Amino acid sequence: MLRQAEAIILAEGFTAVTMDELAQRLGCSKATLYSLASTKEQLVLAVTRTFFRNATAEIEQAVQTEPDPRQRIRVYLVGVGTAMRRHSHAFYDDMVGYEPTARIYHKNSAAAAHRVHELIEEGVRAGVFRALNGHFAAQVVAVTIDAVQSGALLESTGLTAGDAFSELGDLLLDGLSSGQDASEPPSAAVSSPRDQVSTPR
């Protein structure tokens, strides 16, 4: 039942959905719904935390199965783009506009920037990336994540979220490359008009 409630909230946001409506759509009583969370706020927080926790676990699993330090950054960013497709623009707007969920979002965005920094440092130690300000590169990723989430970057480029993160991976890998691996295949990402490809909005 929690997964069903999560699907509704991620697809439609949470400000316009009442507990009465959720109970009706889930085919349960309000008492049953309140057994999952004592208030609507607690339900929304649970859904938001679960979304980020599950997304992080899936992304890290994919990263750990990639042995190439260069490709790990691309795998990570593609994973972020995939996760973002699972929620709507309405959910994003509600999330960043509500202080308790905004705190969860910003905490996870900071964690994503930190993880990218770690992946950059791993590549530097492996000799496949040149030494540079990894913290700066990680913050660029964090800003890009926010711009994609808000839709601003997608509106101006016509890219989908997945394409945007594939392109970001290419930019990072090209800029970080130590020059020792010139055989890196180009990304398959294609700039797609938003009316042709499904986007998070």
C-alpha positions in Angstrom: 0.0 0.0 0.0 2.9 2.3 0.8 4.3 1.6 -2.7 0.9 2.5 -4.3 0.7 5.7 -2.3 4.3 6.5 -3.3 3.5 6.0 -7.0 0.6 8.4 -6.8 2.6 11.1 -4.9 5.6 10.8 -7.3 3.4 11.1 -10.3 1.1 13.9 -9.1 2.9 15.7 -6.3 1.5 16.0 -2.8 0.0 19.4 -2.2 -3.2 18.7 -4.2 -3.7 15.2 -2.9 -5.6 14.8 0.3 -5.5 11.8 2.7 -9.2 11.2 1.9 -8.5 11.0 -1.8 -5.5 8.7 -1.3 -7.6 6.4 0.9 -10.3 6.3 -1.8 -7.9 5.6 -4.6 -6.0 3.0 -2.7 -9.3 1.3 -1.7 -8.7 1.5 2.0 -10.0 3.3 5.0 -8.4 6.4 6.3 -7.6 4.5 9.5 -5.6 2.0 7.4 -3.8 4.8 5.7 -3.0 6.5 9.0 -1.5 3.2 10.2 1.2 3.8 7.6 1.8 7.4 8.7 0.2 9.4 11.5 -0.1 12.5 9.3 0.0 13.5 5.7 3.3 15.2 6.4 4.8 12.0 7.8 3.6 10.1 4.7 5.1 12.6 2.3 8.4 12.6 4.2 8.4 8.7 4.2 7.8 8.7 0.4 10.5 11.3 -0.2 13.1 9.5 1.9 12.2 6.1 0.3 12.6 7.5 -3.2 16.1 8.9 -2.5 17.2 5.8 -0.5 16.1 3.4 -3.2 17.5 5.5 -6.0 20.9 5.7 -4.2 21.0 2.0 -3.6 20.3 1.2 -7.3 22.8 3.7 -8.6 25.5 2.5 -6.2 24.9 -1.1 -7.2 25.4 -0.2 -10.9 28.5 1.8 -10.1 30.1 -1.1 -8.1 29.6 -3.4 -11.1 31.6 -1.1 -13.4 35.3 -1.8 -13.1 36.5 1.1 -15.3 37.1 4.2 -13.2 36.3 6.4 -16.2 33.0 4.8 -16.9 31.9 4.9 -13.2 31.1 8.6 -13.5 29.0 8.1 -16.6 27.2 5.1 -14.9 26.5 7.3 -11.8 25.1 10.2 -13.8 23.0 8.0 -16.1 21.6 6.4 -12.9 20.7 9.9 -11.6 18.9 10.6 -14.8 17.0 7.3 -14.7 15.9 8.0 -11.1 14.7 11.5 -12.0 12.3 10.0 -14.6 10.4 8.3 -11.8 9.0 11.5 -10.4 7.0 14.3 -12.1 7.7 18.0 -12.3 4.7 18.5 -10.0 6.4 16.4 -7.3 9.7 18.3 -7.8 7.9 21.6 -7.3 6.1 20.4 -4.2 9.3 18.9 -2.8 11.4 22.0 -3.2 8.6 24.3 -2.0 8.0 22.5 1.2 10.8 23.0 3.8 10.9 19.5 5.3 11.1 17.7 1.9 13.4 20.5 0.5 15.9 19.6 3.3 15.8 16.0 2.2 16.4 17.0 -1.4 19.3 19.3 -0.6 20.9 16.7 1.6 20.8 14.2 -1.2 22.0 16.7 -3.8 25.0 17.4 -1.6 25.6 13.7 -1.2 25.5 13.4 -5.0 28.1 16.1 -5.4 30.3 14.4 -2.8 30.0 11.1 -4.5 31.0 12.6 -7.9 34.0 14.1 -6.1 35.0 10.7 -4.8 34.7 9.1 -8.2 36.9 11.9 -9.6 39.5 11.3 -7.0 39.4 7.5 -7.6 40.1 8.2 -11.3 43.0 10.5 -10.4 44.5 7.9 -8.2 44.1 5.3 -11.0 45.9 7.6 -13.4 43.0 7.9 -15.9 42.0 11.5 -14.8 44.3 14.5 -14.6 44.5 16.2 -11.2 42.2 19.2 -11.0 39.8 20.8 -8.6 37.5 17.8 -8.1 35.4 19.7 -5.6 34.6 22.4 -8.3 33.7 19.7 -10.8 31.4 18.0 -8.3 29.7 21.3 -7.6 29.1 21.8 -11.3 27.3 18.5 -11.3 25.2 19.5 -8.3 24.2 22.7 -10.0 23.4 20.8 -13.2 21.2 18.3 -11.2 19.2 21.2 -9.8 18.8 22.8 -13.2 17.6 19.6 -14.8 15.3 18.9 -11.8 13.7 22.4 -12.1 13.3 22.0 -15.9 15.3 25.1 -16.7 18.1 23.3 -18.5 15.7 21.0 -20.3 13.7 23.9 -21.6 16.7 25.7 -23.0 18.4 22.6 -24.6 15.5 20.4 -25.6 17.1 17.4 -24.0 15.5 14.8 -21.8 16.9 14.3 -18.3 18.6 11.1 -19.4 20.2 12.8 -22.4 21.3 15.7 -20.2 23.2 13.5 -17.8 24.7 11.5 -20.6 26.0 14.7 -22.1 27.2 15.9 -18.7 29.1 12.6 -18.4 30.7 13.2 -21.7 31.8 16.7 -20.8 33.3 15.5 -17.5 35.1 12.6 -19.1 36.5 14.8 -21.9 37.6 17.4 -19.4 39.0 15.0 -16.9 40.8 12.7 -19.3 44.5 12.3 -18.7 45.0 11.5 -22.4 46.0 7.9 -21.7 42.7 6.5 -23.0 41.8 7.9 -26.4 39.6 5.0 -27.3 36.7 6.1 -25.2 33.5 5.5 -27.3 31.3 8.5 -27.8 28.0 8.6 -25.8 24.9 7.4 -27.6 23.0 10.3 -26.2 21.0 12.2 -28.8 19.4 15.6 -28.4 15.7 14.9 -28.5 12.9 17.4 -28.7 10.9 17.1 -25.5 7.7 16.5 -27.5 9.2 13.3 -28.9 10.7 11.8 -25.8 9.2 11.3 -22.4 10.6 13.7 -19.8 10.3 14.1 -16.0 7.8 17.0 -16.5 
